[in-house]
Amino acid sequence: MKVYLDNAATTPLNEEVIEEMLKIMREGFGNPSSIHSDGRKTRAALEDARKRVAKRINASIGEIFFTSGGTESNNMAIKCAVRDLGVQRIITSPVEHHCVLHTVERMDSEGVQVDLVPIDGFGRPNYDALASMLADSNVKTLVSLMHANNEIGTVLDLKRVSMLCSEYGAFLHSDTVQTVGHLPIDVSQMTIHFLSGSGHKFHGPKGAGFIYINGDAQIKPFIDGGAQERNMRAGTENVYGIVGLAKALDMACDQLEERRNKIEDVRQYFKENLTSRFVDIRFEGDHDGDYLYTVLNVSFPANDKSELLLFNLDISGVSASGGSACSSGADAGSHVIKAIRQGSDRVNVRFSFSHYNTREEVDFVLEKLASILDQKPVATWSE
Ligand SMILES: Cc1ncc(COP(=O)(O)O)c(C=O)c1O
């Protein structure tokens, strides 16, 4: 048996998404910028995808731009806000994804003031501290905070942050890569200037993403060249990927509750069994409160058995990760865990779920964990 529990890193393509992509690959090869009928046909598919994506987050069609994924969208939001909107200060948190943190570091090296908002033990920003930081700001400020943390699943109160940003006149960017297609997002319900999505996080293709740019945030092109994406992102569009992304997002949103219930059941079953059968198990993030249901970050006591846990899970047929995809396979130490648990020597594994996972798979993982950790049943294992 093989069990895939690394869905926060990437998800398997949905069969219907593959079908839709194959169709456009076979029939829609024209360049969407060409004015002949082959081009127009592909252009129509591209614009249909834009309309569908816009509808799913309640944006205007003109506010959606396709990119190569979450990394590019986040880079674009932050770098263009500094270059084109007069942003001189960025407030972010230490638990953001590296594509945000490293971009912000780059801006820091170019003279932008960067401040990290303090976080609590769940990895959630302190909203009062954020308010004071914003109140003290006398330059144009961008707040960049992720909607849900990819390693520990803690969810941000985006509306509250949006209200704070509006109150103090700051721009708001949110890395929503882990929540698009998993939690409802409605940009008409709050003021948010930029958010990002990535197809491969909701059973769509890799290399296809989008950025929502609020009509009030007038930025210039991120990639220069042709006039694609209404002059905002040059380069012939990845039409196959974009069509796949739109199909995957439609399915994710239409089936959101159904998928969510299935995943919650499997996650809860895993949690309960981990707690009852193993000693000294802890869960990171706001795992019982406001959490992203696809993620469960489990912390195991440090000992010689848990040391090579990820590696041993892998050779037992279980794919999980030590944090973001960059550190999966080798427990290189996650910057998120370090930020919330300074000095801890415990071993963290992020298990992340999709609606394809089952209780039977969880049973298999529990069995493998018991044998790797050499842990005897705490209660009634022999039943
Ligand atoms: C929170 C978060 N932001 C950004 C990214 C990057 O997205 P992509 O792989 O599409 O570049 C990821 C994925 O690893 C993520 O989890």
PDBQT file of the ligand as one rigid body, heavy atoms in Angstrom, charges set to zero:
ROOT
HETATM    1  C1  LIG A 401       1.479  29.031   1.528  1.00  0.00    +0.000 C 
HETATM    2  C2  LIG A 401       2.152  28.833   0.207  1.00  0.00    +0.000 A 
HETATM    3  N1  LIG A 401       2.488  29.890  -0.519  1.00  0.00    +0.000 NA
HETATM    4  C3  LIG A 401       3.087  29.761  -1.714  1.00  0.00    +0.000 A 
HETATM    5  C4  LIG A 401       3.390  28.524  -2.234  1.00  0.00    +0.000 A 
HETATM    6  C5  LIG A 401       4.071  28.439  -3.555  1.00  0.00    +0.000 C 
HETATM    7  O1  LIG A 401       3.167  28.073  -4.579  1.00  0.00    +0.000 OA
HETATM    8  P1  LIG A 401       3.685  27.485  -5.960  1.00  0.00    +0.000 P 
HETATM    9  O2  LIG A 401       4.168  26.095  -5.697  1.00  0.00    +0.000 OA
HETATM   10  O3  LIG A 401       2.499  27.518  -6.855  1.00  0.00    +0.000 OA
HETATM   11  O4  LIG A 401       4.759  28.384  -6.440  1.00  0.00    +0.000 OA
HETATM   12  C6  LIG A 401       3.064  27.389  -1.502  1.00  0.00    +0.000 A 
HETATM   13  C7  LIG A 401       3.361  26.042  -2.011  1.00  0.00    +0.000 C 
HETATM   14  O5  LIG A 401       4.312  25.411  -1.699  1.00  0.00    +0.000 OA
HETATM   15  C8  LIG A 401       2.423  27.538  -0.253  1.00  0.00    +0.000 A 
HETATM   16  O6  LIG A 401       2.094  26.486   0.505  1.00  0.00    +0.000 OA
ENDROOT
TORSDOF 0
